[in-house]
Amino acid sequence: MENLLLAFGLTMFAGLSTGIGSALAFFTKQTNKKFLSITLGFSAGVMIYVSMIEIFTKAQGALVGELGEKLGSWITVISFFGGMFMIALIDKLIPSFENPHEVHTVERVREMKEAKPEKQDKGLLRMGIFTALAVGIHNFPEGFATLISALKDPALGISIAIAIAIHNIPEGIAVSIPVYYATGSRKKAFQYSFLSGLAEPVGAIVGYLLLAPIMTDMVFGIVFAAVGGIMVFISLDQLLPTAREYGEHHLSIYGLVLGMIVMAVSLLLFI
């Protein structure tokens, strides 16, 4: 029960960090591209390392124990790539204009507003609302991933929650900036950003209610391997390309390596 409460708390923390991004957008006149490149790279490094080294290994251990070495290993690999295909399908269903990982800097949105102010308000508001929906869709499986990880290993869950929280900050910016410049209301911008982050704990709750009655070592292994695939795909398809779009390619890679090092050391400390 204690682990369950911690797991839900971590998903709440990770999801509502979109509000941090929203607040940052209100109090800055320029986008700190170096900071975003490093932090997005760091988040990707944590998620890739923990997925490949820790999550995949634990999922394989559970499935091999239930199904034998050969079949268990095959099911682990299939589940891992199945998670990738699932999140890729979700991404495919979201138009690129409303994709939360498209770069919406303060400067870019301000320029859009100033170009044709009488026509831009509706367009910016639409951008913000659809971005909020897109963030919610992305956050749903991320919340489930955080929950499952934390239930299996609280230390692992904390690391993943921090990584997801870091990459949710730019998503909060992407939601709040267009809404703010369209409406002039910080309150509305923050509300949309906050609501999009709520999808993370909702995803955790729905996933838990569906799987808790049938959770066995085999089901856990399949789900855990899929979670690893989801996080690797998010890192390679979304976090690193977005970090590069901010114009600081090398910084994003430095952040990636730093994230891997931090994750590796934290795992060693819990041996």
C-alpha positions as CSV (number, residue, x, y, z in Angstrom):
1,M,0.0,0.0,0.0
2,E,2.9,2.4,0.9
3,N,4.5,1.7,-2.5
4,L,1.2,2.3,-4.3
5,L,0.8,5.7,-2.7
6,L,4.4,6.6,-3.5
7,A,3.8,5.5,-7.1
8,F,0.7,7.6,-7.5
9,G,2.5,10.6,-5.9
10,L,5.3,10.3,-8.4
11,T,3.0,10.3,-11.4
12,M,1.3,13.4,-10.0
13,F,4.6,15.1,-9.5
14,A,5.8,14.2,-13.1
15,G,2.5,15.2,-14.8
16,L,2.0,18.5,-13.0
17,S,5.5,19.7,-13.8
18,T,3.9,21.0,-17.0
19,G,2.8,23.8,-14.6
20,I,6.5,24.7,-14.0
21,G,7.0,25.2,-17.7
22,S,3.9,27.4,-17.8
23,A,5.2,29.5,-15.0
24,L,8.6,29.9,-16.6
25,A,7.0,31.1,-19.8
26,F,5.2,33.9,-18.0
27,F,8.3,35.3,-16.4
28,T,10.8,35.2,-19.2
29,K,11.1,37.3,-22.3
30,Q,13.5,35.0,-24.1
31,T,13.7,31.2,-24.3
32,N,16.8,29.8,-22.6
33,K,17.7,27.4,-25.4
34,K,20.9,26.1,-23.7
35,F,19.1,25.2,-20.6
36,L,16.3,23.4,-22.5
37,S,18.9,21.5,-24.7
38,I,20.8,20.2,-21.7
39,T,17.7,19.3,-19.7
40,L,16.0,17.5,-22.6
41,G,19.2,15.6,-23.4
42,F,19.6,14.7,-19.7
43,S,16.0,13.4,-19.5
44,A,16.6,11.3,-22.6
45,G,19.9,9.9,-21.2
46,V,18.1,8.8,-18.0
47,M,15.3,7.2,-19.8
48,I,17.4,5.4,-22.4
49,Y,19.9,4.1,-19.9
50,V,17.3,2.9,-17.4
51,S,15.2,1.3,-20.1
52,M,18.0,-0.6,-21.7
53,I,20.0,-1.6,-18.6
54,E,17.4,-1.9,-15.8
55,I,13.8,-2.2,-17.1
56,F,14.6,-4.6,-20.0
57,T,16.7,-6.8,-17.7
58,K,14.1,-7.0,-15.0
59,A,11.3,-7.7,-17.6
60,Q,13.4,-10.4,-19.1
61,G,14.2,-12.0,-15.7
62,A,10.4,-12.1,-14.9
63,L,9.5,-13.7,-18.3
64,V,12.4,-16.2,-18.4
65,G,11.4,-17.3,-14.9
66,E,7.8,-18.0,-16.1
67,L,8.4,-19.2,-19.7
68,G,11.9,-20.5,-19.9
69,E,15.0,-18.8,-21.3
70,K,14.2,-19.0,-25.0
71,L,10.5,-18.1,-25.1
72,G,10.9,-15.6,-22.2
73,S,13.7,-13.8,-24.1
74,W,11.6,-13.7,-27.3
75,I,8.5,-12.4,-25.5
76,T,10.7,-9.7,-23.8
77,V,12.0,-8.4,-27.2
78,I,8.5,-8.5,-28.8
79,S,7.0,-6.6,-25.9
80,F,9.8,-4.0,-25.9
81,F,9.3,-3.2,-29.6
82,G,5.5,-3.5,-29.1
83,G,5.8,-0.6,-26.7
84,M,7.6,1.4,-29.4
85,F,5.0,0.7,-32.0
86,M,2.2,1.7,-29.6
87,I,3.7,5.1,-28.8
88,A,4.6,5.5,-32.5
89,L,0.9,5.0,-33.4
90,I,-0.2,7.6,-30.9
91,D,2.3,10.0,-32.3
92,K,1.1,9.3,-35.8
93,L,-2.5,10.1,-34.9
94,I,-1.4,13.6,-33.6
95,P,-1.0,16.2,-36.4
96,S,2.6,17.6,-36.3
97,F,1.3,21.2,-35.9
98,E,-0.2,20.3,-32.6
99,N,2.6,18.0,-31.5
100,P,3.8,19.1,-28.1
101,H,7.4,18.4,-29.1
102,E,7.3,21.0,-31.9
103,V,9.3,24.0,-30.7
104,H,7.1,26.9,-29.6
105,T,9.6,29.5,-28.2
106,V,8.5,32.7,-26.6
107,E,10.1,34.7,-29.4
108,R,8.4,32.7,-32.2
109,V,4.9,33.0,-30.7
110,R,5.4,36.7,-30.1
111,E,6.3,37.2,-33.7
112,M,3.2,35.3,-34.8
113,K,1.1,37.5,-32.6
114,E,2.7,40.8,-33.8
115,A,2.5,39.8,-37.6
116,K,-1.3,40.0,-37.9
117,P,-2.7,40.5,-34.4
118,E,-6.3,40.7,-35.5
119,K,-6.1,37.3,-37.1
120,Q,-3.6,35.5,-34.8
121,D,-5.6,35.3,-31.6
122,K,-7.9,32.4,-32.8
123,G,-5.0,30.6,-34.4
124,L,-2.8,30.8,-31.3
125,L,-5.6,29.8,-29.0
126,R,-6.3,26.8,-31.3
127,M,-2.6,25.9,-31.2
128,G,-2.6,26.1,-27.4
129,I,-5.7,24.0,-26.9
130,F,-4.7,21.3,-29.4
131,T,-1.2,21.2,-27.9
132,A,-2.8,20.7,-24.5
133,L,-4.8,17.7,-25.9
134,A,-1.7,16.3,-27.5
135,V,0.3,16.6,-24.3
136,G,-2.5,14.8,-22.4
137,I,-2.4,11.9,-24.9
138,H,1.4,11.6,-24.6
139,N,1.3,11.8,-20.8
140,F,-1.3,9.0,-20.5
141,P,1.2,6.1,-21.2
142,E,4.0,8.0,-19.4
143,G,1.9,8.0,-16.2
144,F,1.4,4.3,-16.5
145,A,5.1,3.8,-17.1
146,T,6.0,5.8,-14.0
147,L,3.5,3.8,-11.9
148,I,4.6,0.4,-13.0
149,S,8.3,1.3,-12.4
150,A,7.6,2.7,-9.0
151,L,5.6,-0.3,-7.9
152,K,8.4,-2.7,-8.9
153,D,11.2,-0.5,-7.5
154,P,10.6,2.8,-5.7
155,A,14.1,4.1,-6.4
156,L,13.7,3.3,-10.1
157,G,10.3,5.0,-10.1
158,I,11.8,8.2,-8.6
159,S,14.4,8.4,-11.3
160,I,11.9,7.9,-14.1
161,A,9.5,10.4,-12.6
162,I,12.3,13.0,-12.4
163,A,13.2,12.4,-16.0
164,I,9.6,12.7,-17.2
165,A,9.1,15.8,-15.1
166,I,12.1,17.4,-16.7
167,H,10.8,16.8,-20.2
168,N,7.2,17.9,-19.2
169,I,8.5,21.4,-18.5
170,P,8.9,22.3,-22.2
171,E,5.5,20.7,-22.9
172,G,4.1,23.1,-20.3
173,I,5.7,26.0,-22.2
174,A,4.3,24.8,-25.5
175,V,0.8,24.8,-24.1
176,S,0.9,28.0,-22.1
177,I,2.6,30.4,-24.5
178,P,0.1,30.3,-27.4
179,V,-2.9,30.5,-24.9
180,Y,-1.4,33.4,-23.1
181,Y,-0.6,35.4,-26.2
182,A,-4.1,34.7,-27.6
183,T,-6.1,35.6,-24.5
184,G,-3.7,37.7,-22.4
185,S,-4.7,35.6,-19.4
186,R,-2.0,33.9,-17.4
187,K,-4.8,32.1,-15.5
188,K,-6.2,30.5,-18.6
189,A,-2.8,29.6,-19.9
190,F,-1.8,27.9,-16.6
191,Q,-5.2,26.1,-16.4
192,Y,-4.7,24.5,-19.8
193,S,-1.1,23.5,-19.0
194,F,-2.2,22.1,-15.6
195,L,-5.1,20.1,-17.1
196,S,-2.8,18.5,-19.7
197,G,-0.5,17.3,-17.0
198,L,-3.4,15.6,-15.1
199,A,-3.4,13.0,-17.9
200,E,-0.3,11.5,-16.3
201,P,-1.9,10.4,-13.0
202,V,-5.1,9.5,-14.8
203,G,-3.1,7.2,-17.0
204,A,-1.6,5.6,-13.9
205,I,-5.0,5.1,-12.3
206,V,-6.6,3.6,-15.4
207,G,-3.6,1.3,-16.0
208,Y,-3.6,0.1,-12.4
209,L,-7.3,-0.6,-12.3
210,L,-7.1,-2.6,-15.6
211,L,-4.0,-4.6,-14.7
212,A,-4.1,-5.0,-10.9
213,P,-6.6,-7.9,-11.0
214,I,-4.5,-9.9,-13.5
215,M,-1.0,-8.9,-12.5
216,T,1.3,-11.9,-12.5
217,D,5.0,-12.2,-13.1
218,M,4.3,-12.8,-16.8
219,V,2.0,-9.9,-17.2
220,F,4.4,-7.7,-15.3
221,G,7.3,-8.8,-17.6
222,I,5.3,-8.0,-20.8
223,V,4.1,-4.6,-19.5
224,F,7.5,-3.7,-18.1
225,A,9.3,-4.5,-21.4
226,A,6.7,-2.4,-23.3
227,V,7.3,0.5,-20.8
228,G,11.0,0.3,-21.7
229,G,10.2,0.5,-25.4
230,I,7.9,3.5,-24.9
231,M,10.6,5.4,-23.0
232,V,13.3,4.7,-25.6
233,F,11.0,5.8,-28.4
234,I,10.1,9.0,-26.6
235,S,13.7,9.8,-26.1
236,L,14.9,9.1,-29.6
237,D,11.8,10.4,-31.5
238,Q,10.9,13.4,-29.4
239,L,13.4,14.5,-26.7
240,L,16.6,14.5,-28.7
241,P,15.2,16.0,-31.9
242,T,13.5,18.7,-29.9
243,A,16.7,19.5,-28.0
244,R,18.5,19.8,-31.4
245,E,15.8,22.1,-32.7
246,Y,16.7,24.6,-30.0
247,G,20.0,24.9,-31.8
248,E,22.3,23.4,-29.3
249,H,23.1,19.9,-30.7
250,H,26.3,19.3,-28.7
251,L,24.8,20.5,-25.4
252,S,21.9,18.0,-25.9
253,I,24.4,15.2,-26.3
254,Y,26.4,16.4,-23.2
255,G,23.1,16.3,-21.3
256,L,22.4,12.8,-22.7
257,V,25.7,11.5,-21.4
258,L,25.3,13.2,-18.1
259,G,21.9,11.7,-17.7
260,M,23.3,8.3,-18.4
261,I,26.1,8.8,-15.9
262,V,23.7,10.0,-13.1
263,M,21.3,7.1,-13.8
264,A,24.2,4.6,-13.7
265,V,25.6,5.9,-10.5
266,S,22.2,6.0,-8.8
267,L,21.5,2.4,-9.7
268,L,24.9,1.4,-8.4
269,L,24.3,3.1,-5.1
270,F,21.2,0.9,-4.5
271,I,22.9,-2.4,-5.2
